[in-house]
Amino acid sequence: MLKIGIFPPSLEPSALSFVRDAERLGVDSLWAPEAWMYDALTPLAFFASATKTMRLATGCVQLGARSPAMLAMSALALQKMSEGRFVLGVGTSGPQVMEGWHGVRFDKPVTRTRETIDIIRTIVSGERLSYDGSEYQLPLPDSQGRSLRSPVAEGEVPIYVASMGPANLKLTGAASDGWIGTAFLPESADVFIDPIREGAEGAGRSLDDVELTVAATLEFADDPESAGRRHADGYAFTIGAMGSSSTNFYNRAFDRQGFGEAVEKVQELWQSGDREGAAAAVPIEIGLGTNLLGGDAEILDRLRKHRDAGVATIRVAMGGDESRDRLDDLARLMDLVQAVNAEVD
């Protein structure tokens, strides 16, 4: 069954009303992002008190910005405050953010993710923490540290991983409860899903053990082509600036989906200072394929393609400036999702 998640429209008190209304419409989850503005954990505490059934997920906290134990402590607090509705979404971000914002070296991201998951699961399960990894040794060797056990362990906290590269996708399949996907076109879903499946099966699991979630912007529009062109233009920043010339995970993901030459050109134009040229060079297929754009018929088609690709949850970004318009669009989307789900009931 296809589910819908949303992002908070803001962190102002007025957002509480919108989120409560979204929950009443049947929205399954709320995802708090983290870049270099607000953190992803604090907002979920804000929304936990205003919701009853909606899952509350970080999408995602940046590994390396906090110790694994600190992440586990935050997860335990939010799991308690939400009465079991919290999902810890984690990701390694990239070198520009980690080294420029947090002052943490961006190295061995897959190993860091694997070890962080191990440590968090040890803590939340109530086991005494002792870990001998290549990135983390707990307690620290030759120190006065002690092996401790959390007195408030909840037993389990779902851990989802934001991953784009093949190695991290395999780890997602092997060790996580869910995938936080982006830059995703259902027409080339195998680029992402095959490595996740391979990782899961290699660990004695199946793809069904991993909830697949992907991001998309919703815009009801009379002219889907025009909307697709605008959203493609918006990707110029992602392709041109969300990474260095040598490390841009979005570009690598689009390359694996058949847009290699195009994204290379976009990045060149952006970094040369030609922002308008970069925007115009983004293929419209990226704008159309990664979002939910158009009228009911076009969006139904996109929902079916996501469902058939194996996506369980679409994390929807809502356009528009007015809360009532966003809520009307969300209600319209939920009706379409219900229709798509009815086709396979």
FENUR-V753552 format. One record per run of one state. SS is the DSSP state (2 for helix, 1 for strand, 0 for the rest). FROM is the first residue (numbers start at 1). LEN is the number of residues. If there is no record, write none. Layout:
BEGIN
ss from len
SS FROM LEN
SS FROM LEN
END
This chain:
BEGIN
ss from len
0 1 2
1 3 5
0 8 6
2 14 12
0 26 3
1 29 4
0 33 9
2 42 7
0 49 6
1 55 4
0 59 2
1 61 2
0 63 5
2 68 14
0 82 4
1 86 6
0 92 3
2 95 8
0 103 6
2 109 16
0 125 6
1 131 2
0 133 4
1 137 2
0 139 19
1 158 5
0 163 3
2 166 10
0 176 2
1 178 4
0 182 4
2 186 3
0 189 1
2 190 13
0 203 4
2 207 3
0 210 1
1 211 10
0 221 3
2 224 18
0 242 7
2 249 23
0 272 3
2 275 7
0 282 2
2 284 6
0 290 2
1 292 3
0 295 1
2 296 14
0 310 3
1 313 6
0 319 4
2 323 20
0 343 3
END
